[in-house]
Amino acid sequence: MLKILENLADTRKTAEHALKSADRIMSAHGRDLPDAVNARETADLNGEQSTAVEANLEISKAALKVAEACATLYGDGPW
């Protein structure tokens, strides 16, 4: 569980950086990450495994969009 919380904290930090970006596409995709992380944390607290799985999918989709925006702005990385 500690590893999951660490990963969610890292994802939340990524969202904060994306939201601060001057690029509107990066910022827009960054808005989706905190919502997905909040949904995952709530599902964990309530013991709702199926909701946690759905939240993981939303986290993955949002993180992929942020990564694509990074690649568009800065090249293929490493960033």
HTML snippet that shows the backbone in 3Dmol.js (N, CA, C, O; Angstrom):
<script src="https://3Dmol.org/build/3Dmol-min.js"></script>
<div id="view" style="width:600px;height:400px;position:relative"></div>
<script>
const pdb = `
ATOM      1  N   MET A   1       0.826  -1.191   0.000  1.00  0.00           N
ATOM      2  CA  MET A   1       0.000   0.000   0.000  1.00  0.00           C
ATOM      3  C   MET A   1       0.873   1.259   0.000  1.00  0.00           C
ATOM      4  O   MET A   1       0.527   2.258  -0.630  1.00  0.00           O
ATOM      5  N   LEU A   2       2.003   1.205   0.707  1.00  0.00           N
ATOM      6  CA  LEU A   2       2.898   2.359   0.758  1.00  0.00           C
ATOM      7  C   LEU A   2       3.427   2.685  -0.636  1.00  0.00           C
ATOM      8  O   LEU A   2       3.535   3.855  -1.002  1.00  0.00           O
ATOM      9  N   LYS A   3       3.756   1.656  -1.412  1.00  0.00           N
ATOM     10  CA  LYS A   3       4.247   1.869  -2.776  1.00  0.00           C
ATOM     11  C   LYS A   3       3.173   2.539  -3.638  1.00  0.00           C
ATOM     12  O   LYS A   3       3.482   3.426  -4.433  1.00  0.00           O
ATOM     13  N   ILE A   4       1.942   2.128  -3.486  1.00  0.00           N
ATOM     14  CA  ILE A   4       0.832   2.743  -4.230  1.00  0.00           C
ATOM     15  C   ILE A   4       0.718   4.218  -3.873  1.00  0.00           C
ATOM     16  O   ILE A   4       0.559   5.066  -4.751  1.00  0.00           O
ATOM     17  N   LEU A   5       0.801   4.524  -2.576  1.00  0.00           N
ATOM     18  CA  LEU A   5       0.697   5.917  -2.145  1.00  0.00           C
ATOM     19  C   LEU A   5       1.855   6.750  -2.672  1.00  0.00           C
ATOM     20  O   LEU A   5       1.666   7.910  -3.042  1.00  0.00           O
ATOM     21  N   GLU A   6       3.059   6.168  -2.712  1.00  0.00           N
ATOM     22  CA  GLU A   6       4.211   6.886  -3.267  1.00  0.00           C
ATOM     23  C   GLU A   6       4.007   7.173  -4.747  1.00  0.00           C
ATOM     24  O   GLU A   6       4.307   8.272  -5.213  1.00  0.00           O
ATOM     25  N   ASN A   7       3.501   6.195  -5.488  1.00  0.00           N
ATOM     26  CA  ASN A   7       3.241   6.387  -6.915  1.00  0.00           C
ATOM     27  C   ASN A   7       2.181   7.457  -7.145  1.00  0.00           C
ATOM     28  O   ASN A   7       2.307   8.273  -8.058  1.00  0.00           O
ATOM     29  N   LEU A   8       1.141   7.456  -6.323  1.00  0.00           N
ATOM     30  CA  LEU A   8       0.093   8.466  -6.459  1.00  0.00           C
ATOM     31  C   LEU A   8       0.632   9.853  -6.135  1.00  0.00           C
ATOM     32  O   LEU A   8       0.237  10.835  -6.762  1.00  0.00           O
ATOM     33  N   ALA A   9       1.532   9.937  -5.157  1.00  0.00           N
ATOM     34  CA  ALA A   9       2.135  11.231  -4.814  1.00  0.00           C
ATOM     35  C   ALA A   9       2.981  11.731  -5.977  1.00  0.00           C
ATOM     36  O   ALA A   9       2.955  12.922  -6.288  1.00  0.00           O
ATOM     37  N   ASP A  10       3.734  10.838  -6.626  1.00  0.00           N
ATOM     38  CA  ASP A  10       4.527  11.227  -7.792  1.00  0.00           C
ATOM     39  C   ASP A  10       3.629  11.688  -8.932  1.00  0.00           C
ATOM     40  O   ASP A  10       3.941  12.660  -9.620  1.00  0.00           O
ATOM     41  N   THR A  11       2.524  10.999  -9.130  1.00  0.00           N
ATOM     42  CA  THR A  11       1.582  11.379 -10.176  1.00  0.00           C
ATOM     43  C   THR A  11       0.979  12.748  -9.878  1.00  0.00           C
ATOM     44  O   THR A  11       0.791  13.556 -10.787  1.00  0.00           O
ATOM     45  N   ARG A  12       0.678  13.007  -8.619  1.00  0.00           N
ATOM     46  CA  ARG A  12       0.132  14.297  -8.224  1.00  0.00           C
ATOM     47  C   ARG A  12       1.151  15.416  -8.491  1.00  0.00           C
ATOM     48  O   ARG A  12       0.772  16.510  -8.911  1.00  0.00           O
ATOM     49  N   LYS A  13       2.445  15.146  -8.251  1.00  0.00           N
ATOM     50  CA  LYS A  13       3.498  16.127  -8.536  1.00  0.00           C
ATOM     51  C   LYS A  13       3.592  16.397 -10.029  1.00  0.00           C
ATOM     52  O   LYS A  13       3.766  17.541 -10.449  1.00  0.00           O
ATOM     53  N   THR A  14       3.479  15.353 -10.823  1.00  0.00           N
ATOM     54  CA  THR A  14       3.491  15.514 -12.279  1.00  0.00           C
ATOM     55  C   THR A  14       2.337  16.406 -12.717  1.00  0.00           C
ATOM     56  O   THR A  14       2.506  17.282 -13.566  1.00  0.00           O
ATOM     57  N   ALA A  15       1.175  16.181 -12.138  1.00  0.00           N
ATOM     58  CA  ALA A  15       0.004  16.995 -12.467  1.00  0.00           C
ATOM     59  C   ALA A  15       0.236  18.459 -12.113  1.00  0.00           C
ATOM     60  O   ALA A  15      -0.145  19.349 -12.874  1.00  0.00           O
ATOM     61  N   GLU A  16       0.857  18.711 -10.966  1.00  0.00           N
ATOM     62  CA  GLU A  16       1.133  20.091 -10.559  1.00  0.00           C
ATOM     63  C   GLU A  16       2.044  20.787 -11.565  1.00  0.00           C
ATOM     64  O   GLU A  16       1.815  21.943 -11.921  1.00  0.00           O
ATOM     65  N   HIS A  17       3.078  20.081 -12.021  1.00  0.00           N
ATOM     66  CA  HIS A  17       3.994  20.668 -13.007  1.00  0.00           C
ATOM     67  C   HIS A  17       3.290  20.900 -14.335  1.00  0.00           C
ATOM     68  O   HIS A  17       3.504  21.925 -14.983  1.00  0.00           O
ATOM     69  N   ALA A  18       2.457  19.958 -14.740  1.00  0.00           N
ATOM     70  CA  ALA A  18       1.736  20.108 -16.006  1.00  0.00           C
ATOM     71  C   ALA A  18       0.773  21.291 -15.934  1.00  0.00           C
ATOM     72  O   ALA A  18       0.632  22.043 -16.899  1.00  0.00           O
ATOM     73  N   LEU A  19       0.119  21.451 -14.801  1.00  0.00           N
ATOM     74  CA  LEU A  19      -0.825  22.564 -14.641  1.00  0.00           C
ATOM     75  C   LEU A  19      -0.121  23.917 -14.687  1.00  0.00           C
ATOM     76  O   LEU A  19      -0.702  24.903 -15.142  1.00  0.00           O
ATOM     77  N   LYS A  20       1.112  23.969 -14.224  1.00  0.00           N
ATOM     78  CA  LYS A  20       1.873  25.215 -14.216  1.00  0.00           C
ATOM     79  C   LYS A  20       2.462  25.557 -15.588  1.00  0.00           C
ATOM     80  O   LYS A  20       2.968  26.660 -15.794  1.00  0.00           O
ATOM     81  N   SER A  21       2.395  24.623 -16.506  1.00  0.00           N
ATOM     82  CA  SER A  21       2.976  24.819 -17.822  1.00  0.00           C
ATOM     83  C   SER A  21       2.287  25.962 -18.567  1.00  0.00           C
ATOM     84  O   SER A  21       1.074  26.145 -18.467  1.00  0.00           O
ATOM     85  N   ALA A  22       3.074  26.717 -19.305  1.00  0.00           N
ATOM     86  CA  ALA A  22       2.519  27.792 -20.133  1.00  0.00           C
ATOM     87  C   ALA A  22       1.803  27.229 -21.352  1.00  0.00           C
ATOM     88  O   ALA A  22       0.982  27.915 -21.961  1.00  0.00           O
ATOM     89  N   ASP A  23       2.105  25.995 -21.710  1.00  0.00           N
ATOM     90  CA  ASP A  23       1.461  25.352 -22.849  1.00  0.00           C
ATOM     91  C   ASP A  23       0.047  24.933 -22.463  1.00  0.00           C
ATOM     92  O   ASP A  23      -0.145  24.197 -21.495  1.00  0.00           O
ATOM     93  N   ARG A  24      -0.929  25.398 -23.211  1.00  0.00           N
ATOM     94  CA  ARG A  24      -2.320  25.142 -22.841  1.00  0.00           C
ATOM     95  C   ARG A  24      -2.692  23.668 -22.972  1.00  0.00           C
ATOM     96  O   ARG A  24      -3.523  23.178 -22.208  1.00  0.00           O
ATOM     97  N   ILE A  25      -2.096  22.956 -23.922  1.00  0.00           N
ATOM     98  CA  ILE A  25      -2.402  21.531 -24.080  1.00  0.00           C
ATOM     99  C   ILE A  25      -1.865  20.755 -22.880  1.00  0.00           C
ATOM    100  O   ILE A  25      -2.557  19.904 -22.321  1.00  0.00           O
ATOM    101  N   MET A  26      -0.629  21.055 -22.489  1.00  0.00           N
ATOM    102  CA  MET A  26      -0.037  20.396 -21.325  1.00  0.00           C
ATOM    103  C   MET A  26      -0.878  20.688 -20.081  1.00  0.00           C
ATOM    104  O   MET A  26      -1.162  19.786 -19.293  1.00  0.00           O
ATOM    105  N   SER A  27      -1.265  21.923 -19.913  1.00  0.00           N
ATOM    106  CA  SER A  27      -2.060  22.322 -18.758  1.00  0.00           C
ATOM    107  C   SER A  27      -3.421  21.628 -18.752  1.00  0.00           C
ATOM    108  O   SER A  27      -3.891  21.187 -17.703  1.00  0.00           O
ATOM    109  N   ALA A  28      -4.039  21.533 -19.900  1.00  0.00           N
ATOM    110  CA  ALA A  28      -5.349  20.882 -19.995  1.00  0.00           C
ATOM    111  C   ALA A  28      -5.262  19.411 -19.611  1.00  0.00           C
ATOM    112  O   ALA A  28      -6.116  18.909 -18.880  1.00  0.00           O
ATOM    113  N   HIS A  29      -4.245  18.723 -20.096  1.00  0.00           N
ATOM    114  CA  HIS A  29      -4.086  17.307 -19.759  1.00  0.00           C
ATOM    115  C   HIS A  29      -3.696  17.148 -18.292  1.00  0.00           C
ATOM    116  O   HIS A  29      -4.033  16.142 -17.668  1.00  0.00           O
ATOM    117  N   GLY A  30      -2.998  18.119 -17.745  1.00  0.00           N
ATOM    118  CA  GLY A  30      -2.627  18.068 -16.339  1.00  0.00           C
ATOM    119  C   GLY A  30      -3.815  18.151 -15.399  1.00  0.00           C
ATOM    120  O   GLY A  30      -3.730  17.706 -14.255  1.00  0.00           O
ATOM    121  N   ARG A  31      -4.919  18.712 -15.863  1.00  0.00           N
ATOM    122  CA  ARG A  31      -6.125  18.813 -15.032  1.00  0.00           C
ATOM    123  C   ARG A  31      -6.781  17.461 -14.798  1.00  0.00           C
ATOM    124  O   ARG A  31      -7.454  17.261 -13.787  1.00  0.00           O
ATOM    125  N   ASP A  32      -6.588  16.540 -15.723  1.00  0.00           N
ATOM    126  CA  ASP A  32      -7.211  15.226 -15.593  1.00  0.00           C
ATOM    127  C   ASP A  32      -6.527  14.350 -14.545  1.00  0.00           C
ATOM    128  O   ASP A  32      -7.170  13.499 -13.929  1.00  0.00           O
ATOM    129  N   LEU A  33      -5.236  14.555 -14.345  1.00  0.00           N
ATOM    130  CA  LEU A  33      -4.492  13.700 -13.419  1.00  0.00           C
ATOM    131  C   LEU A  33      -4.963  13.798 -11.967  1.00  0.00           C
ATOM    132  O   LEU A  33      -5.209  12.761 -11.350  1.00  0.00           O
ATOM    133  N   PRO A  34      -5.100  14.996 -11.396  1.00  0.00           N
ATOM    134  CA  PRO A  34      -5.524  15.038  -9.991  1.00  0.00           C
ATOM    135  C   PRO A  34      -6.900  14.413  -9.756  1.00  0.00           C
ATOM    136  O   PRO A  34      -7.133  13.784  -8.724  1.00  0.00           O
ATOM    137  N   ASP A  35      -7.799  14.588 -10.708  1.00  0.00           N
ATOM    138  CA  ASP A  35      -9.127  13.984 -10.566  1.00  0.00           C
ATOM    139  C   ASP A  35      -9.026  12.464 -10.508  1.00  0.00           C
ATOM    140  O   ASP A  35      -9.686  11.819  -9.693  1.00  0.00           O
ATOM    141  N   ALA A  36      -8.197  11.903 -11.374  1.00  0.00           N
ATOM    142  CA  ALA A  36      -8.026  10.455 -11.391  1.00  0.00           C
ATOM    143  C   ALA A  36      -7.344   9.959 -10.113  1.00  0.00           C
ATOM    144  O   ALA A  36      -7.720   8.923  -9.564  1.00  0.00           O
ATOM    145  N   VAL A  37      -6.346  10.699  -9.647  1.00  0.00           N
ATOM    146  CA  VAL A  37      -5.661  10.317  -8.403  1.00  0.00           C
ATOM    147  C   VAL A  37      -6.631  10.387  -7.225  1.00  0.00           C
ATOM    148  O   VAL A  37      -6.643   9.495  -6.377  1.00  0.00           O
ATOM    149  N   ASN A  38      -7.435  11.432  -7.172  1.00  0.00           N
ATOM    150  CA  ASN A  38      -8.424  11.543  -6.092  1.00  0.00           C
ATOM    151  C   ASN A  38      -9.409  10.382  -6.125  1.00  0.00           C
ATOM    152  O   ASN A  38      -9.782   9.852  -5.079  1.00  0.00           O
ATOM    153  N   ALA A  39      -9.829   9.987  -7.316  1.00  0.00           N
ATOM    154  CA  ALA A  39     -10.752   8.861  -7.447  1.00  0.00           C
ATOM    155  C   ALA A  39     -10.103   7.577  -6.946  1.00  0.00           C
ATOM    156  O   ALA A  39     -10.755   6.762  -6.293  1.00  0.00           O
ATOM    157  N   ARG A  40      -8.814   7.393  -7.252  1.00  0.00           N
ATOM    158  CA  ARG A  40      -8.109   6.192  -6.799  1.00  0.00           C
ATOM    159  C   ARG A  40      -7.972   6.181  -5.280  1.00  0.00           C
ATOM    160  O   ARG A  40      -8.201   5.152  -4.644  1.00  0.00           O
ATOM    161  N   GLU A  41      -7.605   7.310  -4.702  1.00  0.00           N
ATOM    162  CA  GLU A  41      -7.457   7.383  -3.244  1.00  0.00           C
ATOM    163  C   GLU A  41      -8.786   7.125  -2.537  1.00  0.00           C
ATOM    164  O   GLU A  41      -8.833   6.432  -1.521  1.00  0.00           O
ATOM    165  N   THR A  42      -9.852   7.681  -3.079  1.00  0.00           N
ATOM    166  CA  THR A  42     -11.183   7.472  -2.497  1.00  0.00           C
ATOM    167  C   THR A  42     -11.588   6.005  -2.588  1.00  0.00           C
ATOM    168  O   THR A  42     -12.134   5.444  -1.638  1.00  0.00           O
ATOM    169  N   ALA A  43     -11.316   5.388  -3.738  1.00  0.00           N
ATOM    170  CA  ALA A  43     -11.635   3.969  -3.907  1.00  0.00           C
ATOM    171  C   ALA A  43     -10.846   3.114  -2.927  1.00  0.00           C
ATOM    172  O   ALA A  43     -11.382   2.158  -2.366  1.00  0.00           O
ATOM    173  N   ASP A  44      -9.578   3.450  -2.716  1.00  0.00           N
ATOM    174  CA  ASP A  44      -8.770   2.695  -1.754  1.00  0.00           C
ATOM    175  C   ASP A  44      -9.325   2.835  -0.341  1.00  0.00           C
ATOM    176  O   ASP A  44      -9.418   1.857   0.401  1.00  0.00           O
ATOM    177  N   LEU A  45      -9.691   4.053   0.019  1.00  0.00           N
ATOM    178  CA  LEU A  45     -10.227   4.280   1.367  1.00  0.00           C
ATOM    179  C   LEU A  45     -11.533   3.529   1.596  1.00  0.00           C
ATOM    180  O   LEU A  45     -11.800   3.055   2.701  1.00  0.00           O
ATOM    181  N   ASN A  46     -12.344   3.423   0.545  1.00  0.00           N
ATOM    182  CA  ASN A  46     -13.644   2.758   0.660  1.00  0.00           C
ATOM    183  C   ASN A  46     -13.580   1.264   0.356  1.00  0.00           C
ATOM    184  O   ASN A  46     -14.587   0.564   0.462  1.00  0.00           O
ATOM    185  N   GLY A  47     -12.392   0.772  -0.025  1.00  0.00           N
ATOM    186  CA  GLY A  47     -12.243  -0.649  -0.336  1.00  0.00           C
ATOM    187  C   GLY A  47     -12.959  -1.076  -1.599  1.00  0.00           C
ATOM    188  O   GLY A  47     -13.384  -2.225  -1.713  1.00  0.00           O
ATOM    189  N   GLU A  48     -13.098  -0.166  -2.547  1.00  0.00           N
ATOM    190  CA  GLU A  48     -13.804  -0.448  -3.802  1.00  0.00           C
ATOM    191  C   GLU A  48     -12.792  -0.805  -4.889  1.00  0.00           C
ATOM    192  O   GLU A  48     -12.258   0.068  -5.574  1.00  0.00           O
ATOM    193  N   GLN A  49     -12.543  -2.092  -5.028  1.00  0.00           N
ATOM    194  CA  GLN A  49     -11.502  -2.541  -5.948  1.00  0.00           C
ATOM    195  C   GLN A  49     -11.826  -2.232  -7.405  1.00  0.00           C
ATOM    196  O   GLN A  49     -10.936  -1.815  -8.146  1.00  0.00           O
ATOM    197  N   SER A  50     -13.056  -2.421  -7.832  1.00  0.00           N
ATOM    198  CA  SER A  50     -13.401  -2.170  -9.234  1.00  0.00           C
ATOM    199  C   SER A  50     -13.274  -0.681  -9.567  1.00  0.00           C
ATOM    200  O   SER A  50     -12.848  -0.319 -10.664  1.00  0.00           O
ATOM    201  N   THR A  51     -13.643   0.172  -8.622  1.00  0.00           N
ATOM    202  CA  THR A  51     -13.496   1.614  -8.830  1.00  0.00           C
ATOM    203  C   THR A  51     -12.024   1.997  -8.878  1.00  0.00           C
ATOM    204  O   THR A  51     -11.640   2.884  -9.640  1.00  0.00           O
ATOM    205  N   ALA A  52     -11.196   1.336  -8.073  1.00  0.00           N
ATOM    206  CA  ALA A  52      -9.749   1.593  -8.082  1.00  0.00           C
ATOM    207  C   ALA A  52      -9.145   1.217  -9.429  1.00  0.00           C
ATOM    208  O   ALA A  52      -8.272   1.921  -9.937  1.00  0.00           O
ATOM    209  N   VAL A  53      -9.602   0.117 -10.005  1.00  0.00           N
ATOM    210  CA  VAL A  53      -9.103  -0.307 -11.315  1.00  0.00           C
ATOM    211  C   VAL A  53      -9.485   0.720 -12.378  1.00  0.00           C
ATOM    212  O   VAL A  53      -8.665   1.074 -13.224  1.00  0.00           O
ATOM    213  N   GLU A  54     -10.716   1.193 -12.335  1.00  0.00           N
ATOM    214  CA  GLU A  54     -11.161   2.216 -13.290  1.00  0.00           C
ATOM    215  C   GLU A  54     -10.348   3.503 -13.116  1.00  0.00           C
ATOM    216  O   GLU A  54      -9.981   4.150 -14.097  1.00  0.00           O
ATOM    217  N   ALA A  55     -10.072   3.864 -11.870  1.00  0.00           N
ATOM    218  CA  ALA A  55      -9.275   5.065 -11.606  1.00  0.00           C
ATOM    219  C   ALA A  55      -7.854   4.885 -12.134  1.00  0.00           C
ATOM    220  O   ALA A  55      -7.262   5.832 -12.652  1.00  0.00           O
ATOM    221  N   ASN A  56      -7.300   3.674 -12.006  1.00  0.00           N
ATOM    222  CA  ASN A  56      -5.967   3.403 -12.558  1.00  0.00           C
ATOM    223  C   ASN A  56      -5.944   3.602 -14.063  1.00  0.00           C
ATOM    224  O   ASN A  56      -4.978   4.131 -14.613  1.00  0.00           O
ATOM    225  N   LEU A  57      -6.999   3.181 -14.719  1.00  0.00           N
ATOM    226  CA  LEU A  57      -7.082   3.377 -16.170  1.00  0.00           C
ATOM    227  C   LEU A  57      -7.112   4.864 -16.517  1.00  0.00           C
ATOM    228  O   LEU A  57      -6.460   5.297 -17.467  1.00  0.00           O
ATOM    229  N   GLU A  58      -7.867   5.638 -15.749  1.00  0.00           N
ATOM    230  CA  GLU A  58      -7.942   7.084 -15.986  1.00  0.00           C
ATOM    231  C   GLU A  58      -6.588   7.749 -15.716  1.00  0.00           C
ATOM    232  O   GLU A  58      -6.189   8.662 -16.440  1.00  0.00           O
ATOM    233  N   ILE A  59      -5.885   7.296 -14.682  1.00  0.00           N
ATOM    234  CA  ILE A  59      -4.546   7.818 -14.397  1.00  0.00           C
ATOM    235  C   ILE A  59      -3.623   7.524 -15.574  1.00  0.00           C
ATOM    236  O   ILE A  59      -2.873   8.395 -16.016  1.00  0.00           O
ATOM    237  N   SER A  60      -3.680   6.304 -16.073  1.00  0.00           N
ATOM    238  CA  SER A  60      -2.817   5.918 -17.198  1.00  0.00           C
ATOM    239  C   SER A  60      -3.118   6.738 -18.448  1.00  0.00           C
ATOM    240  O   SER A  60      -2.201   7.186 -19.136  1.00  0.00           O
ATOM    241  N   LYS A  61      -4.398   6.932 -18.741  1.00  0.00           N
ATOM    242  CA  LYS A  61      -4.777   7.722 -19.913  1.00  0.00           C
ATOM    243  C   LYS A  61      -4.287   9.162 -19.790  1.00  0.00           C
ATOM    244  O   LYS A  61      -3.721   9.715 -20.734  1.00  0.00           O
ATOM    245  N   ALA A  62      -4.507   9.764 -18.623  1.00  0.00           N
ATOM    246  CA  ALA A  62      -4.096  11.155 -18.413  1.00  0.00           C
ATOM    247  C   ALA A  62      -2.576  11.282 -18.438  1.00  0.00           C
ATOM    248  O   ALA A  62      -2.044  12.234 -19.010  1.00  0.00           O
ATOM    249  N   ALA A  63      -1.876  10.337 -17.825  1.00  0.00           N
ATOM    250  CA  ALA A  63      -0.410  10.375 -17.813  1.00  0.00           C
ATOM    251  C   ALA A  63       0.145  10.221 -19.227  1.00  0.00           C
ATOM    252  O   ALA A  63       1.135  10.863 -19.580  1.00  0.00           O
ATOM    253  N   LEU A  64      -0.480   9.380 -20.028  1.00  0.00           N
ATOM    254  CA  LEU A  64      -0.045   9.212 -21.414  1.00  0.00           C
ATOM    255  C   LEU A  64      -0.234  10.502 -22.204  1.00  0.00           C
ATOM    256  O   LEU A  64       0.627  10.869 -23.004  1.00  0.00           O
ATOM    257  N   LYS A  65      -1.337  11.184 -21.991  1.00  0.00           N
ATOM    258  CA  LYS A  65      -1.580  12.453 -22.680  1.00  0.00           C
ATOM    259  C   LYS A  65      -0.549  13.504 -22.275  1.00  0.00           C
ATOM    260  O   LYS A  65      -0.081  14.272 -23.116  1.00  0.00           O
ATOM    261  N   VAL A  66      -0.191  13.542 -20.983  1.00  0.00           N
ATOM    262  CA  VAL A  66       0.837  14.475 -20.529  1.00  0.00           C
ATOM    263  C   VAL A  66       2.183  14.112 -21.163  1.00  0.00           C
ATOM    264  O   VAL A  66       2.919  14.998 -21.596  1.00  0.00           O
ATOM    265  N   ALA A  67       2.507  12.830 -21.220  1.00  0.00           N
ATOM    266  CA  ALA A  67       3.760  12.391 -21.840  1.00  0.00           C
ATOM    267  C   ALA A  67       3.794  12.748 -23.328  1.00  0.00           C
ATOM    268  O   ALA A  67       4.835  13.156 -23.844  1.00  0.00           O
ATOM    269  N   GLU A  68       2.673  12.599 -24.009  1.00  0.00           N
ATOM    270  CA  GLU A  68       2.609  12.974 -25.421  1.00  0.00           C
ATOM    271  C   GLU A  68       2.814  14.474 -25.595  1.00  0.00           C
ATOM    272  O   GLU A  68       3.494  14.911 -26.524  1.00  0.00           O
ATOM    273  N   ALA A  69       2.227  15.253 -24.705  1.00  0.00           N
ATOM    274  CA  ALA A  69       2.414  16.703 -24.769  1.00  0.00           C
ATOM    275  C   ALA A  69       3.869  17.066 -24.506  1.00  0.00           C
ATOM    276  O   ALA A  69       4.401  17.971 -25.150  1.00  0.00           O
ATOM    277  N   CYS A  70       4.521  16.383 -23.578  1.00  0.00           N
ATOM    278  CA  CYS A  70       5.950  16.597 -23.307  1.00  0.00           C
ATOM    279  C   CYS A  70       6.780  16.266 -24.540  1.00  0.00           C
ATOM    280  O   CYS A  70       7.697  17.007 -24.892  1.00  0.00           O
ATOM    281  N   ALA A  71       6.462  15.166 -25.190  1.00  0.00           N
ATOM    282  CA  ALA A  71       7.197  14.754 -26.373  1.00  0.00           C
ATOM    283  C   ALA A  71       7.033  15.781 -27.493  1.00  0.00           C
ATOM    284  O   ALA A  71       7.982  16.070 -28.222  1.00  0.00           O
ATOM    285  N   THR A  72       5.842  16.322 -27.620  1.00  0.00           N
ATOM    286  CA  THR A  72       5.586  17.334 -28.641  1.00  0.00           C
ATOM    287  C   THR A  72       6.392  18.602 -28.362  1.00  0.00           C
ATOM    288  O   THR A  72       6.955  19.209 -29.273  1.00  0.00           O
ATOM    289  N   LEU A  73       6.435  18.990 -27.091  1.00  0.00           N
ATOM    290  CA  LEU A  73       7.131  20.217 -26.723  1.00  0.00           C
ATOM    291  C   LEU A  73       8.651  20.066 -26.684  1.00  0.00           C
ATOM    292  O   LEU A  73       9.381  20.942 -27.147  1.00  0.00           O
ATOM    293  N   TYR A  74       9.118  18.953 -26.129  1.00  0.00           N
ATOM    294  CA  TYR A  74      10.543  18.835 -25.803  1.00  0.00           C
ATOM    295  C   TYR A  74      11.270  17.711 -26.531  1.00  0.00           C
ATOM    296  O   TYR A  74      12.451  17.482 -26.270  1.00  0.00           O
ATOM    297  N   GLY A  75      10.612  17.017 -27.420  1.00  0.00           N
ATOM    298  CA  GLY A  75      11.246  15.890 -28.090  1.00  0.00           C
ATOM    299  C   GLY A  75      10.996  14.600 -27.332  1.00  0.00           C
ATOM    300  O   GLY A  75      10.208  14.564 -26.387  1.00  0.00           O
ATOM    301  N   ASP A  76      11.658  13.565 -27.745  1.00  0.00           N
ATOM    302  CA  ASP A  76      11.406  12.241 -27.190  1.00  0.00           C
ATOM    303  C   ASP A  76      12.015  11.993 -25.816  1.00  0.00           C
ATOM    304  O   ASP A  76      11.790  10.927 -25.243  1.00  0.00           O
ATOM    305  N   GLY A  77      12.769  12.923 -25.272  1.00  0.00           N
ATOM    306  CA  GLY A  77      13.294  12.761 -23.927  1.00  0.00           C
ATOM    307  C   GLY A  77      14.730  12.289 -23.941  1.00  0.00           C
ATOM    308  O   GLY A  77      15.327  12.233 -25.017  1.00  0.00           O
ATOM    309  N   PRO A  78      15.300  11.960 -22.849  1.00  0.00           N
ATOM    310  CA  PRO A  78      14.679  11.979 -21.523  1.00  0.00           C
ATOM    311  C   PRO A  78      14.474  13.401 -21.030  1.00  0.00           C
ATOM    312  O   PRO A  78      15.239  14.306 -21.363  1.00  0.00           O
ATOM    313  N   TRP A  79      13.434  13.583 -20.234  1.00  0.00           N
ATOM    314  CA  TRP A  79      13.084  14.914 -19.766  1.00  0.00           C
ATOM    315  C   TRP A  79      13.643  15.158 -18.403  1.00  0.00           C
ATOM    316  O   TRP A  79      13.450  16.236 -17.840  1.00  0.00           O
TER     317      TRP A  79
END
`;
const viewer = $3Dmol.createViewer("view");
viewer.addModel(pdb, "pdb");
viewer.setStyle({}, {cartoon: {color: "spectrum"}});
viewer.zoomTo();
viewer.render();
</script>
